């Protein structure tokens, strides 16, 4: 019973947050992800037209009240500080309607490069991987590379696929494996 009650409370809180954010200027969308490895852990991402709109949203009275209520509800415990990223690129499947992405799996890969000097080569490699996956990997929906605002050597790669099986199998596709073999991570 407690599990179902917490689930209902969590769903209500998500709906309320979505309503609060929709009222904010510059809000584009929100995604809530549940961890496969730790089903009690969720990650929330929001998308904004720009950094200023994102920052302004968190200063509004309605959002501040919602955040205070959420943090004192006992339902959540933030695990890390809010982070912001800028888009480097997005590679989407052919004819993909972003409002109708049919996926249940997003893979996030957090990269910290040894130096910002290697960033152009890393971005080129990442784009090549994304284009190769788009062409050959079953279940591919989108690949997105984001650069951390505040550290030019830190990136977040987001790969969106149809399901968990597609996430696991994409590196086994011969064309994807060949790109990885030709461009080892250590290089």
Backbone bond lengths (Angstrom), bond angles and torsions (degrees), N, CA, C in turn:
res aa  C-N    CA-C-N  psi(-1)  N-CA   C-N-CA  omega(-1)  CA-C   N-CA-C  phi
1 X - - - 1.460 - - 1.523 111.50 -
2 X 1.324 116.38 -43.40 1.453 119.74 -179.18 1.523 110.64 -60.64
3 X 1.339 116.57 -41.29 1.461 120.68 179.11 1.518 112.10 -59.98
4 X 1.327 116.37 -43.05 1.468 119.83 179.46 1.523 111.33 -68.57
5 X 1.312 116.53 -37.64 1.471 120.28 178.86 1.530 110.45 -65.24
6 X 1.335 116.36 -42.84 1.469 119.45 177.68 1.523 111.24 -65.01
7 X 1.332 117.10 -37.84 1.470 121.00 178.23 1.524 109.91 -62.71
8 X 1.333 117.59 -44.35 1.470 120.35 178.36 1.529 110.94 -62.68
9 X 1.342 116.38 -42.73 1.463 120.50 178.49 1.522 110.33 -62.40
10 X 1.338 116.90 -44.09 1.468 121.52 179.00 1.522 110.40 -60.90
11 X 1.343 117.78 -45.11 1.462 121.13 179.30 1.524 111.01 -62.15
12 X 1.332 116.96 -40.95 1.461 121.17 178.34 1.524 110.69 -63.26
13 X 1.335 116.59 -42.81 1.465 120.83 179.65 1.538 110.34 -63.82
14 X 1.335 117.76 -41.08 1.463 120.71 178.69 1.528 110.63 -62.37
15 X 1.326 116.47 -44.05 1.465 120.40 179.06 1.524 110.84 -62.04
16 X 1.331 116.80 -43.52 1.464 120.52 179.49 1.525 110.70 -63.62
17 X 1.345 117.39 -42.65 1.459 120.36 178.07 1.523 110.62 -61.35
18 X 1.321 117.05 -44.20 1.467 120.20 178.83 1.529 110.31 -58.34
19 X 1.317 117.30 -42.27 1.472 120.72 178.93 1.523 111.56 -65.12
20 X 1.322 117.11 -41.92 1.470 120.92 178.79 1.533 109.58 -62.61
21 X 1.320 117.11 -45.75 1.465 120.44 -176.90 1.526 112.18 -68.65
22 X 1.325 117.90 -36.52 1.478 120.65 179.89 1.523 111.76 -59.20
23 X 1.328 116.83 -26.30 1.463 121.16 179.88 1.527 112.28 -77.39
24 X 1.325 117.61 -12.44 1.462 121.67 -174.21 1.523 110.73 -85.87
25 X 1.303 115.67 137.13 1.457 121.80 176.80 1.530 109.13 -65.52
26 X 1.321 116.83 132.61 1.456 121.76 176.92 1.512 114.96 89.98
27 X 1.333 118.68 -0.95 1.463 121.54 179.97 1.524 109.83 -74.00
28 X 1.350 116.38 129.90 1.454 121.47 179.74 1.530 113.55 -108.73
29 X 1.321 117.23 -32.36 1.459 118.43 -178.86 1.511 112.14 171.84
30 X 1.343 115.03 172.55 1.457 122.00 -177.03 1.521 107.71 -144.09
31 X 1.330 116.27 143.37 1.461 122.40 175.29 1.514 108.25 -131.93
32 X 1.332 116.30 134.31 1.462 121.80 174.20 1.521 106.73 -114.73
33 X 1.331 116.38 123.25 1.459 121.98 -179.15 1.519 110.01 -112.18
34 X 1.319 116.73 137.45 1.465 122.42 174.81 1.521 107.57 -103.60
35 X 1.320 116.75 132.22 1.464 122.41 -178.77 1.525 110.81 -67.75
36 X 1.340 116.57 135.60 1.471 119.96 173.09 1.528 109.99 -69.15
37 X 1.330 116.45 -42.39 1.458 121.30 -175.64 1.518 114.32 -75.56
38 X 1.329 116.78 -27.19 1.457 121.41 -179.29 1.536 107.45 -138.47
39 X 1.334 117.49 87.36 1.466 120.76 -172.85 1.530 115.46 -59.76
40 X 1.325 117.90 -14.96 1.457 120.33 176.63 1.516 113.06 -87.18
41 X 1.332 116.60 1.17 1.470 120.88 -178.39 1.521 109.61 -108.60
42 X 1.307 114.90 130.26 1.463 122.12 179.64 1.520 109.08 -123.43
43 X 1.310 115.67 150.38 1.461 121.59 174.53 1.519 107.76 -124.44
44 X 1.310 115.90 130.08 1.460 122.45 -179.70 1.521 108.61 -108.76
45 X 1.313 116.18 129.46 1.458 119.75 172.69 1.529 108.23 -123.44
46 X 1.310 115.47 144.11 1.460 121.05 174.57 1.512 107.88 -124.50
47 X 1.322 115.83 150.34 1.464 121.52 179.45 1.530 108.74 -120.05
48 X 1.340 114.76 138.16 1.459 121.81 -174.57 1.519 109.61 -132.99
49 X 1.324 115.77 159.73 1.463 119.77 177.61 1.521 111.14 -64.97
50 X 1.334 117.01 -32.81 1.460 120.75 179.39 1.525 109.97 -163.24
51 X 1.312 114.92 173.00 1.460 121.89 -176.57 1.533 111.79 -62.68
52 X 1.333 116.96 -40.57 1.464 120.23 -179.15 1.523 111.94 -61.12
53 X 1.344 117.32 -41.11 1.467 120.89 179.13 1.524 110.14 -64.12
54 X 1.315 116.97 -40.58 1.463 120.90 178.72 1.524 110.90 -62.60
55 X 1.322 116.34 -46.79 1.465 120.11 -179.10 1.524 111.40 -65.94
56 X 1.316 117.17 -40.31 1.463 120.60 -179.49 1.528 111.05 -64.27
57 X 1.328 116.57 -34.48 1.472 119.32 -177.46 1.523 111.83 -62.74
58 X 1.310 116.37 -35.67 1.469 118.95 -176.73 1.529 112.72 -78.39
59 X 1.316 117.29 -7.49 1.464 121.04 179.32 1.525 112.68 -97.07
60 X 1.333 116.82 -10.71 1.462 120.68 -177.59 1.520 111.85 -67.56
61 X 1.315 115.65 150.43 1.464 121.57 -176.39 1.530 111.43 -62.45
62 X 1.324 118.12 -44.31 1.474 120.32 -177.45 1.529 110.76 -65.91
63 X 1.341 117.11 -41.90 1.467 119.47 179.06 1.524 110.96 -66.48
64 X 1.311 116.97 -43.09 1.464 121.21 179.61 1.527 110.53 -59.15
65 X 1.325 117.42 -43.70 1.468 121.44 178.73 1.534 110.30 -64.47
66 X 1.335 116.64 -43.40 1.465 120.15 178.68 1.528 110.68 -60.89
67 X 1.336 116.79 -47.49 1.471 121.01 -178.46 1.526 110.75 -61.10
68 X 1.310 117.35 -42.09 1.473 120.97 179.02 1.532 110.13 -62.20
69 X 1.341 116.76 -44.90 1.464 120.33 179.04 1.530 111.29 -63.68
70 X 1.314 116.40 -40.70 1.466 120.57 -179.82 1.526 110.93 -64.36
71 X 1.325 116.58 -46.02 1.464 120.00 -177.51 1.528 112.93 -68.03
72 X 1.333 117.19 -28.21 1.465 119.55 179.39 1.530 112.16 -93.48
73 X 1.341 117.22 -0.29 1.466 120.65 -178.41 1.522 112.76 -73.73
74 X 1.326 117.02 -19.97 1.456 120.30 -175.03 1.515 112.19 81.16
75 X 1.326 117.27 0.15 1.457 122.20 -178.13 1.520 112.57 -82.76
76 X 1.331 116.88 -31.21 1.461 120.61 -176.14 1.521 111.01 -129.74
77 X 1.333 112.99 158.15 1.462 121.00 173.51 1.523 105.61 -142.59
78 X 1.334 117.80 106.89 1.462 119.26 179.84 1.532 110.96 -58.42
79 X 1.335 116.02 136.05 1.459 121.15 -177.91 1.524 112.74 -97.73
80 X 1.316 116.91 -19.94 1.459 119.50 177.31 1.516 108.94 -156.15
81 X 1.318 114.39 164.92 1.458 119.97 -178.46 1.528 110.58 -69.70
82 X 1.306 115.76 158.70 1.451 121.44 176.53 1.525 109.21 -63.02
83 X 1.325 115.37 138.61 1.462 121.20 179.11 1.521 108.98 -123.26
84 X 1.322 116.45 153.27 1.455 121.24 178.63 1.523 109.51 -129.02
85 X 1.334 115.19 140.06 1.460 121.99 -178.70 1.518 109.14 -131.97
86 X 1.332 115.83 151.33 1.456 120.55 172.28 1.522 108.43 -106.98
87 X 1.308 116.10 150.61 1.458 120.29 -178.40 1.523 110.78 -75.41
88 X 1.338 116.18 132.68 1.460 121.78 172.12 1.526 107.94 -95.85
89 X 1.347 116.70 -48.69 1.454 121.14 174.74 1.518 110.32 -162.47
90 X 1.344 114.58 164.23 1.453 123.04 171.78 1.522 106.92 -136.44
91 X 1.311 116.29 129.61 1.454 122.42 175.32 1.519 106.08 -118.08
92 X 1.326 116.55 116.52 1.458 121.41 -176.82 1.526 110.82 -110.00
93 X 1.329 115.59 154.97 1.458 121.35 175.02 1.523 108.75 -58.86
94 X 1.316 115.87 153.49 1.467 120.78 177.83 1.528 109.95 -55.42
95 X 1.323 116.86 137.74 1.465 123.54 175.89 1.528 113.19 58.20
96 X 1.319 118.08 29.34 1.465 121.48 -179.96 1.515 109.82 -79.90
97 X 1.320 116.10 126.55 1.450 122.24 172.64 1.526 106.24 -94.03
98 X 1.358 118.93 106.79 1.466 121.20 -175.16 1.528 114.48 -54.94
99 X 1.320 117.45 -26.17 1.463 119.74 179.73 1.529 111.92 -78.46
100 X 1.352 116.64 -9.01 1.457 120.04 -177.71 1.534 111.44 -129.96
101 X 1.316 116.46 38.59 1.462 120.17 178.38 1.523 108.22 -63.80
102 X 1.335 115.62 122.52 1.463 121.45 -178.35 1.523 108.80 -98.04
103 X 1.319 115.75 84.18 1.458 119.05 -178.95 1.515 110.08 -145.27
104 X 1.306 114.04 155.45 1.460 119.38 174.33 1.518 109.94 -126.67
105 X 1.341 116.72 13.85 1.459 119.30 -175.02 1.524 110.87 -144.39
106 X 1.320 115.67 126.69 1.461 122.36 170.26 1.518 106.95 -123.85
107 X 1.313 115.82 131.32 1.459 121.44 177.38 1.521 106.76 -107.34
108 X 1.320 116.26 125.23 1.463 121.74 178.75 1.515 108.47 -109.42
109 X 1.322 115.25 130.03 1.460 120.84 178.16 1.520 107.18 -123.94
110 X 1.316 115.98 116.65 1.459 123.17 -178.33 1.525 107.83 -93.13
111 X 1.327 116.84 118.46 1.464 122.11 -177.20 1.522 110.02 -112.65
112 X 1.311 117.53 135.83 1.461 122.24 168.38 1.516 106.34 -125.43
113 X 1.321 115.79 114.63 1.461 121.84 -178.54 1.522 110.08 -79.29
114 X 1.322 116.93 155.53 1.466 120.53 179.25 1.516 111.52 -68.05
115 X 1.339 116.19 -25.30 1.462 120.66 -178.45 1.517 108.91 -157.95
116 X 1.327 116.73 146.10 1.462 120.37 175.84 1.522 110.83 -65.60
117 X 1.335 117.79 -17.31 1.469 121.27 179.52 1.528 111.85 -63.81
118 X 1.333 117.78 -26.24 1.468 120.17 -179.75 1.533 111.90 -91.29
119 X 1.322 117.35 0.73 1.462 121.35 -177.29 1.531 113.28 -57.33
120 X 1.331 120.60 -45.35 1.467 118.88 179.66 1.538 112.70 -59.34
121 X 1.314 117.61 -41.55 1.470 120.44 178.33 1.528 110.44 -66.73
122 X 1.333 117.09 -39.53 1.462 120.58 178.46 1.527 110.41 -63.81
123 X 1.323 117.30 -43.67 1.462 120.60 179.78 1.524 111.04 -63.84
124 X 1.330 116.85 -39.47 1.472 120.73 177.74 1.531 110.49 -64.21
125 X 1.344 117.04 -45.98 1.461 121.29 176.97 1.522 110.68 -58.61
126 X 1.324 116.73 -45.16 1.463 121.18 -178.19 1.524 111.38 -62.62
127 X 1.324 116.49 -40.69 1.465 120.24 178.28 1.532 110.49 -66.11
128 X 1.330 116.79 -41.30 1.468 120.38 178.09 1.525 110.34 -60.97
129 X 1.333 116.75 -44.07 1.460 120.56 177.57 1.531 110.98 -60.88
130 X 1.321 116.50 -43.16 1.462 120.92 -179.06 1.526 111.08 -64.22
131 X 1.320 116.71 -45.40 1.468 120.65 179.90 1.529 111.09 -64.39
132 X 1.324 116.27 -39.65 1.471 120.27 179.26 1.525 110.35 -65.86
133 X 1.334 116.75 -44.50 1.471 120.28 177.47 1.519 110.71 -62.64
134 X 1.327 117.32 -41.17 1.468 120.90 178.72 1.523 110.96 -57.60
135 X 1.323 116.18 -41.47 1.466 120.50 -176.73 1.524 113.69 -77.47
136 X 1.331 117.47 -34.25 1.462 119.20 -167.85 1.537 116.57 -122.12
137 X 1.308 119.64 -24.45 1.465 120.46 -172.76 1.527 111.51 -84.59
138 X 1.330 117.64 119.92 1.467 120.58 176.92 1.532 110.34 -61.63
139 X 1.323 115.42 140.46 1.455 120.40 177.79 1.513 114.65 85.04
140 X 1.330 117.83 -2.67 1.468 120.95 -179.91 1.523 109.92 -63.79
141 X 1.337 116.46 134.31 1.457 122.50 175.19 1.535 111.10 -117.10
142 X 1.344 116.35 -49.45 1.458 119.73 -176.39 1.524 110.10 -162.58
143 X 1.316 115.28 151.57 1.459 121.88 172.00 1.514 106.66 -131.72
144 X 1.325 116.00 130.33 1.462 120.76 -175.35 1.520 109.07 -131.26
145 X 1.297 115.92 134.75 1.460 120.10 176.03 1.519 108.03 -114.99
146 X 1.327 115.46 129.63 1.459 122.50 179.82 1.519 109.88 -122.73
147 X 1.342 116.01 140.38 1.467 122.53 176.95 1.524 107.71 -104.55
148 X 1.315 115.29 131.11 1.459 121.96 -178.34 1.520 109.81 -65.08
149 X 1.327 116.35 133.16 1.458 120.37 175.86 1.522 107.49 -80.27
150 X 1.300 115.90 109.92 1.454 119.93 -179.24 1.521 112.81 124.75
151 X 1.352 117.84 -12.21 1.456 120.81 179.18 1.522 107.87 -154.99
152 X 1.329 116.80 106.25 1.467 121.57 -175.86 1.523 113.81 -71.35
153 X 1.324 117.92 0.02 1.466 120.96 178.39 1.532 111.23 -109.34
154 X 1.325 117.51 7.21 1.466 120.32 -178.92 1.525 109.85 -116.45
155 X 1.330 115.32 133.89 1.467 121.91 -176.98 1.518 110.87 -134.70
156 X 1.317 114.49 159.88 1.454 122.19 171.34 1.521 106.74 -128.29
157 X 1.332 116.28 119.58 1.463 121.44 174.76 1.520 107.28 -99.74
158 X 1.323 116.21 131.78 1.459 121.60 179.59 1.524 107.41 -122.02
159 X 1.315 116.05 119.61 1.462 121.77 178.50 1.520 106.94 -113.41
160 X 1.327 116.13 122.58 1.457 121.80 -178.99 1.526 107.85 -108.46
161 X 1.321 114.77 123.21 1.464 121.00 -179.72 1.523 109.11 -130.99
162 X 1.318 115.70 168.53 1.460 119.56 -174.17 1.516 113.21 -65.44
163 X 1.335 117.41 -35.50 1.462 119.09 -176.98 1.527 110.18 -162.67
164 X 1.313 114.63 178.72 1.464 122.22 -177.18 1.531 112.03 -61.11
165 X 1.321 117.14 -39.01 1.465 120.63 -179.92 1.533 110.86 -62.63
166 X 1.323 116.92 -41.22 1.466 120.66 178.68 1.522 110.76 -65.33
167 X 1.333 116.95 -36.56 1.472 120.55 178.35 1.518 110.45 -62.74
168 X 1.306 116.72 -42.90 1.460 120.79 -178.72 1.526 112.09 -71.65
169 X 1.318 117.03 -35.45 1.467 120.83 -172.77 1.528 114.28 -83.97
170 X 1.323 118.47 -15.59 1.467 118.46 -171.90 1.517 113.61 -62.23
171 X 1.332 118.95 -31.96 1.464 120.65 179.37 1.525 112.14 -76.55
172 X 1.322 117.15 -12.17 1.459 121.10 179.43 1.524 112.53 -88.31
173 X 1.314 116.97 -12.00 1.460 121.06 177.16 1.530 107.47 -64.64
174 X 1.336 118.49 126.50 1.472 120.62 -173.84 1.537 114.56 -52.37
175 X 1.309 117.94 -40.94 1.465 120.44 -178.43 1.528 111.19 -67.42
176 X 1.323 117.21 -39.34 1.466 121.41 178.21 1.530 109.36 -68.53
177 X 1.333 116.71 -43.76 1.468 121.22 178.71 1.526 110.50 -60.62
178 X 1.333 117.32 -36.94 1.466 120.44 179.77 1.528 111.48 -65.92
179 X 1.345 117.65 -39.49 1.469 120.87 177.73 1.523 109.30 -63.91
180 X 1.321 116.90 -43.36 1.468 120.80 179.14 1.524 111.37 -63.92
181 X 1.320 117.20 -40.83 1.459 120.68 -179.68 1.533 111.35 -66.48
182 X 1.311 116.43 -37.05 1.469 121.24 -179.69 1.531 112.16 -76.38
183 X 1.317 116.42 -19.99 1.465 121.92 -176.44 1.517 110.19 -133.42
184 X 1.339 118.33 71.60 1.463 119.06 -178.06 1.530 111.01 -62.35
185 X 1.333 114.93 148.79 1.463 120.14 -177.95 1.525 112.01 -56.84
186 X 1.304 116.97 -31.07 1.460 120.44 -178.56 1.518 112.55 -70.22
187 X 1.313 117.04 -18.50 1.469 120.29 179.45 1.517 109.94 -78.64
